[in-house]
Amino acid sequence: MADRDEEYDESAETKVPEPAKKPDVAPDQMADLTHGKTSWREEAYMTLGIVYYGGHIAHWMWLQAQDQLFPLVQPYT
């Protein structure tokens, strides 16, 4: 029993970790695997964003167009 206490086991310290498993496809090809399809959550998120911000953006664009066009039309009115 005394011999076992004196032995030092380095097996846990000297083990080489396994390399991480590489994906079968490159990251830039992962989008191609879905064939352009998006999840329903992503579609809902984009739709809600368009609905919420769409009116604000359209209004801002209308004001910008008026600011640009009004000086051009003013001499003819």
C-alpha positions as CSV (number, residue, x, y, z in Angstrom):
1,M,0.0,0.0,0.0
2,A,2.8,2.4,0.8
3,D,4.2,1.9,-2.8
4,R,0.9,3.1,-4.3
5,D,0.9,6.3,-2.3
6,E,4.3,7.2,-3.6
7,E,3.6,6.7,-7.2
8,Y,2.6,9.8,-9.1
9,D,0.3,9.4,-12.1
10,E,0.7,12.2,-14.7
11,S,-1.7,10.6,-17.2
12,A,-4.3,13.3,-16.6
13,E,-1.8,16.1,-17.1
14,T,-0.1,14.7,-20.2
15,K,-3.2,13.9,-22.2
16,V,-3.4,15.8,-25.4
17,P,-6.8,17.2,-26.0
18,E,-8.6,16.1,-29.2
19,P,-8.8,18.8,-31.8
20,A,-12.1,20.4,-32.3
21,K,-14.2,18.8,-34.9
22,K,-14.3,21.0,-38.0
23,P,-17.6,21.6,-39.8
24,D,-18.2,19.7,-43.0
25,V,-18.7,23.0,-44.9
26,A,-17.1,26.3,-44.8
27,P,-18.9,29.1,-42.9
28,D,-19.6,31.0,-46.1
29,Q,-21.2,27.9,-47.6
30,M,-23.6,27.4,-44.7
31,A,-26.0,29.9,-46.0
32,D,-26.2,27.9,-49.2
33,L,-27.4,24.9,-47.3
34,T,-30.8,26.6,-46.6
35,H,-31.2,27.4,-50.3
36,G,-32.2,31.0,-49.5
37,K,-34.9,30.0,-47.0
38,T,-35.2,31.9,-43.8
39,S,-36.8,30.7,-40.6
40,W,-40.3,32.0,-39.8
41,R,-38.9,33.8,-36.8
42,E,-36.5,35.8,-39.0
43,E,-39.2,36.5,-41.5
44,A,-41.5,37.7,-38.7
45,Y,-38.8,39.9,-37.3
46,M,-38.1,41.5,-40.6
47,T,-41.8,42.0,-41.3
48,L,-42.3,43.7,-38.0
49,G,-39.3,45.9,-38.6
50,I,-40.6,47.0,-42.0
51,V,-44.1,47.6,-40.6
52,Y,-42.7,49.7,-37.7
53,Y,-40.0,51.6,-39.4
54,G,-41.5,51.7,-42.9
55,G,-43.9,54.5,-42.3
56,H,-41.2,56.6,-40.7
57,I,-38.7,56.0,-43.5
58,A,-41.4,56.7,-46.2
59,H,-42.4,60.0,-44.4
60,W,-38.7,61.0,-44.1
61,M,-38.2,60.3,-47.8
62,W,-41.3,62.3,-48.8
63,L,-40.0,65.3,-46.8
64,Q,-36.6,65.0,-48.4
65,A,-38.2,64.9,-51.9
66,Q,-40.3,68.0,-51.1
67,D,-37.2,69.8,-49.9
68,Q,-35.3,68.9,-53.2
69,L,-38.2,69.6,-55.6
70,F,-39.9,72.6,-54.1
71,P,-37.1,75.1,-55.2
72,L,-37.3,73.7,-58.7
73,V,-41.1,74.0,-59.0
74,Q,-41.5,77.3,-57.2
75,P,-40.6,79.6,-60.1
76,Y,-43.4,78.0,-62.2
77,T,-46.2,78.5,-59.7
